[in-house]
């Protein structure tokens, strides 16, 4: 039925689906792995499905003549597509899909450029950071710079941080300097990154090159 609908309905044609490598997920007797034993004896079917479609900005813009067609800004890859037969509270078995999402940056130049100053050591009380921002950057008093291990996975994985206004040491038209306490940095040191977090944009908008502490 789904394949027939995809041929007839234009809005379904661009949707994708992974291979059905699991048993039909409908209709089961409750709390069992037995297909329908009622009087209706419904035929097993792949009723529960996951479809997806990616609408890339560059495709829309190129149709309107604003940008040349380029490779997709967003790509989605299906990692697995499975049913979960152990669940028995419904006459359906649940289905899940796990996807890998890759996004290419829309801005090639960072909004903030930052780097550590001098040699960083846990024996020092404070260390210094210098950064600069593009003219239109919407800065906030709640912006902060975090020290992260190079293997960090989330913005909350910071080792320590400094508020860009409260910890400011110097400022000129080209750049600003802030200090960061070393009290939270592991004594054994390691390889780290500095990341600038924008409170207005709710994201990291600048990342330094890796460096040793």
C-alpha positions in Angstrom: 0.0 0.0 0.0 2.8 2.4 0.8 4.6 1.7 -2.4 1.4 2.3 -4.4 0.8 5.5 -2.5 4.3 6.8 -3.3 3.6 6.3 -7.0 0.3 8.2 -6.8 1.0 10.9 -4.2 3.5 13.5 -5.3 4.4 14.6 -1.8 5.5 11.0 -0.9 7.7 10.4 -3.9 10.8 12.1 -2.4 10.6 10.3 0.9 13.1 7.5 1.6 12.8 4.3 3.6 15.4 1.8 4.8 15.1 -1.9 3.9 12.5 -3.9 5.7 14.7 -6.5 7.3 12.4 -7.3 10.2 9.2 -9.3 10.5 5.8 -7.6 10.0 4.9 -5.6 13.1 1.1 -5.9 13.0 -1.2 -7.5 14.2 -0.2 -9.4 17.4 -2.1 -10.8 20.2 -1.5 -8.7 23.3 1.5 -9.7 25.4 2.8 -12.2 22.8 4.7 -12.8 19.7 1.8 -14.5 18.1 0.0 -13.0 15.1 -3.7 -12.3 15.3 -5.6 -15.4 16.4 -9.0 -13.6 16.7 -11.9 -14.4 14.4 -10.7 -11.7 11.9 -7.2 -13.4 11.6 -5.7 -10.2 10.2 -2.8 -10.8 7.7 0.6 -9.7 9.2 1.7 -6.4 7.8 4.5 -3.9 8.0 2.2 -1.2 9.3 4.7 0.8 11.3 7.2 2.6 9.1 9.8 5.4 9.2 10.2 7.6 6.2 12.4 10.7 5.8 13.1 13.5 3.5 15.8 16.2 3.6 15.0 19.7 2.2 18.3 21.4 1.5 18.5 25.2 1.5 20.8 25.2 -1.5 18.2 23.3 -3.6 15.6 25.9 -2.8 17.9 28.8 -3.4 19.2 27.4 -6.7 15.6 27.0 -8.0 15.0 30.7 -7.2 18.2 31.7 -8.9 19.9 32.9 -5.8 22.7 30.4 -5.6 24.4 27.9 -8.0 23.5 24.3 -7.3 26.1 22.8 -5.0 26.3 19.6 -3.0 23.8 19.2 -0.2 24.3 21.2 3.0 22.6 18.5 5.0 22.9 14.7 4.5 21.2 11.9 6.4 22.3 8.3 6.6 20.2 5.5 8.1 22.4 3.5 10.4 19.7 1.0 11.5 16.0 0.3 11.1 14.6 -2.3 13.4 11.5 -3.6 15.2 11.4 -4.4 18.9 9.6 -7.7 19.4 9.9 -7.8 23.1 7.2 -5.2 23.7 3.7 -6.7 24.1 1.5 -3.9 25.5 0.0 -3.2 22.0 -1.0 -5.2 19.0 1.8 -3.4 17.1 5.5 -3.9 17.7 7.4 -0.6 17.9 9.9 0.4 15.1 12.9 2.7 15.5 15.5 4.1 13.2 18.9 5.6 14.0 20.3 8.2 11.7 23.6 10.0 11.1 23.1 13.7 10.4 25.9 15.7 8.8 25.6 19.5 8.4 27.9 21.7 6.5 28.4 25.2 7.9 26.5 28.0 6.2 29.3 30.5 7.3 32.8 29.8 6.1 34.5 32.3 8.4 34.0 32.0 12.2 32.2 34.8 14.1 34.9 34.7 16.8 38.6 33.9 16.5 40.3 33.1 19.7 43.6 31.6 20.9 45.6 31.0 24.1 48.4 33.5 24.9 51.8 32.4 26.0 52.6 29.1 27.5 49.8 27.5 29.6 50.8 25.6 32.7 48.8 24.4 35.7 51.5 25.9 37.9 50.3 29.4 36.9 47.4 31.0 38.8 45.9 32.5 35.7 46.3 32.1 32.0 45.3 34.5 29.2 43.1 34.3 26.1 42.9 36.7 23.2 39.9 36.9 20.9 38.3 39.1 18.2 34.8 39.2 16.8 33.3 40.2 13.4 31.6 43.7 13.5 28.0 42.4 13.3 28.4 39.8 16.1 25.6 40.1 18.7 27.7 39.8 21.9 26.2 39.4 25.3 27.4 39.9 28.9 26.5 36.2 29.3 29.0 35.0 26.7 31.8 32.8 28.0 34.9 31.0 26.8 35.3 27.4 27.8 38.3 25.2 28.0 37.6 21.8 26.5 39.5 18.6 25.9 39.9 17.9 22.2 37.6 14.9 22.5 34.6 16.9 23.9 31.2 16.0 22.6 28.8 18.6 24.1 29.0 22.2 25.1 28.6 21.2 28.8 31.8 19.2 28.7 33.9 22.2 29.5 36.8 21.8 32.0 36.5 25.4 33.2 35.4 28.7 31.7 35.7 32.5 31.9 33.0 35.2 31.4 34.1 37.4 28.5 33.1 40.6 30.4 33.8 39.8 34.0 37.2 38.3 33.2 38.3 41.0 30.7 41.8 42.4 31.1 42.2 44.6 28.1 40.4 45.7 25.0 41.1 47.6 21.8 39.4 48.0 18.4 40.9 44.8 17.1 40.7 42.3 20.0 40.1 41.7 23.6 42.0 39.8 26.3 40.5 37.8 29.2 42.0 35.7 32.0 41.1 32.2 33.1 41.9 30.5 36.4 43.9 27.3 36.2 42.4 25.9 39.4 40.1 23.5 37.6 42.6 22.4 34.9 43.8 18.8 35.5 47.4 18.8 36.9 48.5 16.3 34.3 47.6 18.7 31.5 46.9 17.4 28.0 45.6 18.7 24.7 42.8 21.2 24.8 40.6 23.6 22.8 39.1 27.0 23.6 35.5 27.6 22.6 33.5 30.8 22.6 29.9 30.3 23.5 27.3 32.9 22.4 24.3 33.3 24.7 22.3 35.1 22.0 23.0 32.4 19.4 22.8 29.5 21.9 25.8 27.9 20.3 29.6 27.7 20.0 30.7 30.3 17.5 34.5 30.1 17.7 37.0 27.3 18.3 40.7 27.6 18.8 43.4 25.4 17.3 44.4 22.5 19.7 47.1 23.4 22.2 49.0 21.7 25.0 48.7 22.5 28.7 
